[in-house]
Amino acid sequence: MLFLIIAMGVLLIIIATSKFNVHPFLSLLLGTLFVGFASGMSFDLIVESMNTGFGNLMMSIGLVIVFGTIIGLILEKAGAAFRMAEVVLRIVGPKHPQLAMSIIGFIVSIPVFCDSGFIILNSLRKALSKRAKVSMASMSVALATGLYATHTLVPPTPGPIAAAGNIGADAYLGTVIFIGFIVAVPATFVGYLWSIKVATKIEVPEDVTAAGEEFDYDKVVASFGKMPSTFSAFLPILLPIVLIGLGSIIAVLGVEGGFANFLMFLGKPVIALLIGVVAALPLLPAFNEETLTGWMGQALKDAAPILLITGVGGSFGTVIRNSGVEDIIQSWDISGIFTGAMFLLVPFLLAAALKTAQGSSTTSLVITSSLIAPMLPIMGIEGAIPLALVVMAVGAGAMTVSHINDSYFWVVAQFTGMKVNDAYKAQTMATLLQGIVTIIVTMILWAILV
């Protein structure tokens, strides 16, 4: 009965979000209260669980999400994301435009949400497509899948951070980032292959119109004005990643001493991301009210719903754990059913079902990680690499699939001019393949590393 109650709570969240367009924060809150009351928890325990779950998650990753959002907004508004795209185009060359778009998406979506990243780079996509004389749809799929891979797999994007926090992997964020990069590469590559093998056959209205001034490549570049240097554009992303990586390496090696402790301090995600914010400040065109108040205020507004959804997801997970389900699960002997890498199919299938049903990858990551957290101690899953691979399995499911109830599906379809059936063929099928490839790669890494 308890598992039926939890399933009904999840179903309530899905129906409220997808059918009645209730905001995910309110949907999660309703599901949390439903599970608490229906499972017979005392009023005091429900309130305590909600506050504890929300507070603990915010304590570990709240500021990380805020700092990551600030970095992403500065990169977007200062033209740094476009500068990074320019660098990739120069390296890859004009003969491989789809590959260039995949790599650009891969990089830009680490701090920037995939929806925003696609909109930012849309003019570049159109201009490069006209210049290289390749299908608009193929360029869109290449860009969209590159953005999508790191969006669901690589912190400091909020979804993977929230999943790591829920399962107790926030202390190993450097490992999660490193594993996320590895797993995101084949996910991006399969999206690129789909873009050149299938999406090239899809025709959109822009393919048959004459190349207009609006999408002239040089004019698109000039429209951004004076862009930041390559070093300053990449620094706010790379510096936090390097610091977190160094901190993780020192922790693993067990190095002690004053300097080692200082590096570990700098490698704490909240400090590393704060340093990333400082590194992004020189990108501001001016230090005035518009940037220091307006831009920062916009970043905080963008972070607010993410924080609320993530925090109430922590409340949902804590209420589930305190409902008594954790004791039931701990009494099971499931080690013979889900052995080794096969366990990763559990979070993958749960996340895929939630993603397909309600559309949001972030919500899928939050809920799934909350649901599976009690199972991990029973399976003996602990430590940096195993927990990081569990985050990857959840992320793989959260990719599967992007369709009409996903805002990102409509961003890609509308900005490209694809019909819905073509968008299903191009975007939805590409994300299905990305999810399948990602879980396979994750299971292979488990077999090798764990």
URTA-V315491 format. One record per backbone hydrogen bond with DSSP energy under -0.5 kcal/mol. NH is the residue of the N-H (numbers start at 1). CO is the residue of the C=O. E is the energy in kcal/mol with one decimal. If there is no record, write none. Layout:
NH CO E
NH CO E
This chain:
5 1 -2.3
6 2 -2.2
7 3 -2.4
8 4 -2.4
9 5 -2.1
10 6 -2.4
11 7 -2.5
12 8 -2.4
13 9 -1.8
14 10 -2.3
15 11 -2.8
16 12 -2.5
17 13 -2.1
18 14 -3.0
19 15 -2.1
20 15 -1.4
22 16 -3.0
27 23 -2.4
28 24 -2.8
29 25 -2.0
30 26 -2.6
31 27 -2.4
32 28 -2.5
33 29 -2.4
34 30 -2.6
35 31 -2.4
36 32 -2.2
37 33 -2.7
38 34 -2.9
39 35 -1.7
40 37 -1.4
41 36 -1.9
46 42 -2.2
47 43 -2.3
48 44 -2.7
49 45 -2.6
50 46 -2.4
51 47 -2.5
52 48 -2.8
53 49 -2.7
54 50 -2.1
55 51 -2.7
56 52 -2.9
57 53 -1.6
58 54 -2.2
59 55 -2.4
60 56 -1.5
61 57 -2.6
62 58 -1.8
63 58 -0.6
65 61 -2.2
66 62 -1.8
67 63 -2.9
68 64 -2.4
69 65 -2.1
70 66 -2.2
71 67 -2.4
72 68 -2.2
73 69 -2.3
74 70 -2.3
75 71 -2.5
76 72 -1.9
77 73 -2.8
78 74 -2.4
79 76 -0.8
80 75 -0.9
81 75 -2.0
83 79 -2.0
84 80 -2.4
85 81 -1.7
86 82 -2.3
87 83 -2.1
88 84 -2.1
89 85 -2.4
90 86 -2.0
91 87 -2.0
92 88 -3.0
93 89 -2.3
96 93 -1.3
97 94 -0.6
100 96 -2.2
101 97 -2.2
102 98 -2.2
103 99 -2.3
104 100 -2.5
105 101 -2.5
106 102 -2.3
107 103 -2.1
108 104 -2.8
109 105 -2.0
110 107 -1.4
111 108 -0.6
112 108 -1.6
117 113 -3.0
118 114 -2.3
119 115 -1.8
120 116 -2.9
121 117 -2.1
122 118 -0.5
122 119 -0.8
125 121 -2.6
126 122 -2.3
127 123 -2.4
128 124 -2.8
129 125 -2.1
130 126 -2.4
131 127 -2.4
132 128 -2.9
133 129 -1.1
134 129 -1.7
139 135 -1.7
140 136 -2.2
141 137 -2.5
142 138 -2.1
143 139 -2.3
144 140 -3.2
145 141 -2.6
146 142 -1.5
147 143 -2.4
148 144 -2.2
149 145 -1.8
150 146 -1.2
151 147 -1.6
152 148 -1.5
153 149 -0.8
154 150 -2.0
155 153 -0.6
157 154 -1.4
161 157 -1.6
162 158 -3.0
163 159 -2.4
164 160 -2.4
165 161 -2.5
166 162 -2.4
167 163 -1.6
168 165 -0.8
169 164 -3.6
170 164 -0.8
172 169 -1.8
173 170 -0.9
176 172 -2.1
177 173 -2.5
178 174 -2.3
179 175 -3.0
180 176 -2.4
181 177 -2.2
182 178 -1.8
183 179 -2.7
184 180 -2.4
185 181 -1.1
186 182 -0.7
187 183 -1.2
188 184 -2.4
189 185 -2.5
190 186 -2.4
191 187 -1.3
192 188 -2.1
193 189 -2.6
194 190 -2.1
195 191 -1.8
196 192 -1.7
197 193 -2.0
198 194 -2.2
199 194 -2.1
200 195 -0.6
201 198 -1.8
202 199 -1.6
203 201 -0.5
207 204 -2.0
208 204 -0.6
208 205 -1.2
209 205 -0.5
212 210 -0.6
215 212 -1.2
216 213 -1.9
220 216 -2.4
221 217 -2.2
222 218 -2.4
223 219 -1.8
224 220 -0.5
224 221 -1.3
225 222 -2.0
227 225 -0.8
233 229 -1.9
234 230 -2.1
235 231 -2.0
236 232 -0.6
237 234 -1.2
238 234 -2.6
239 235 -2.6
241 237 -1.3
242 238 -2.7
243 239 -2.5
244 240 -2.8
245 241 -2.3
246 242 -2.6
247 243 -2.4
248 244 -2.1
249 245 -2.3
250 246 -2.6
251 247 -2.0
252 248 -2.3
253 249 -2.5
254 250 -1.2
255 250 -1.5
261 257 -2.5
262 258 -1.8
263 259 -2.4
264 260 -2.3
265 261 -1.9
266 262 -2.4
267 263 -1.7
268 265 -1.3
271 268 -0.7
272 268 -3.0
273 269 -2.6
274 270 -1.4
275 271 -2.4
276 272 -1.8
277 273 -1.9
278 274 -2.1
279 275 -2.5
280 276 -1.2
281 277 -1.0
281 278 -0.6
282 278 -0.6
283 280 -1.7
284 281 -1.9
288 286 -1.2
292 288 -2.6
293 289 -1.4
294 289 -2.3
295 290 -1.5
296 291 -1.3
297 293 -2.4
298 294 -2.2
299 295 -2.2
300 296 -2.3
301 297 -2.1
302 298 -2.4
303 299 -2.1
304 300 -1.7
305 301 -0.8
306 302 -0.7
307 303 -2.8
308 304 -2.5
309 305 -2.6
310 306 -2.7
311 307 -2.9
312 308 -2.7
313 309 -1.6
314 310 -1.5
315 311 -1.6
316 312 -2.4
317 313 -2.2
318 314 -2.2
319 315 -2.5
320 316 -2.1
321 317 -2.3
322 318 -2.5
323 319 -0.8
323 320 -0.7
324 321 -0.9
325 320 -0.9
326 321 -0.8
328 324 -1.5
329 325 -2.8
330 326 -2.2
331 327 -0.8
331 328 -0.8
332 329 -1.6
334 332 -0.6
337 334 -0.7
338 334 -2.6
339 337 -0.7
342 339 -2.0
343 340 -1.6
344 341 -1.3
345 342 -1.5
346 343 -2.0
347 343 -0.7
348 344 -1.7
349 345 -2.6
350 346 -2.2
351 347 -2.6
352 348 -2.5
353 349 -2.2
354 350 -2.2
355 351 -2.9
356 352 -2.5
356 400 -0.6
357 353 -1.8
358 354 -2.7
359 355 -2.2
361 359 -0.5
364 360 -1.9
365 361 -2.5
366 362 -2.4
367 363 -2.7
368 364 -2.3
369 365 -1.8
370 366 -1.6
371 367 -2.2
372 368 -2.3
373 369 -1.2
375 372 -1.4
376 372 -1.0
376 373 -0.7
377 373 -0.6
378 374 -0.6
379 375 -1.8
380 376 -0.5
380 377 -0.8
381 376 -2.6
382 380 -0.8
387 383 -1.8
388 384 -2.3
389 385 -2.3
390 386 -1.6
391 387 -2.0
392 388 -1.8
393 389 -2.0
394 390 -2.2
395 391 -2.6
396 392 -2.5
397 393 -1.8
398 394 -2.2
399 395 -0.7
399 396 -0.8
400 396 -0.5
400 397 -1.2
401 399 -0.8
403 401 -0.7
406 403 -2.4
407 405 -0.5
409 406 -0.6
410 406 -1.2
411 407 -2.1
412 408 -2.5
413 409 -2.5
414 410 -2.9
415 411 -2.1
416 412 -1.2
417 413 -1.9
418 413 -1.8
423 419 -2.7
424 420 -2.2
425 421 -1.7
426 422 -2.7
427 423 -2.0
428 423 -1.6
429 424 -1.9
430 426 -1.0
431 427 -2.3
432 428 -1.9
433 429 -2.3
434 430 -2.3
435 431 -2.3
436 432 -2.2
437 433 -2.8
438 434 -2.4
439 435 -2.1
440 436 -2.0
441 437 -2.6
442 438 -2.4
443 439 -2.3
444 440 -2.2
445 441 -2.6
446 442 -2.0
447 443 -2.1
448 444 -1.8
449 445 -3.2
450 446 -2.4
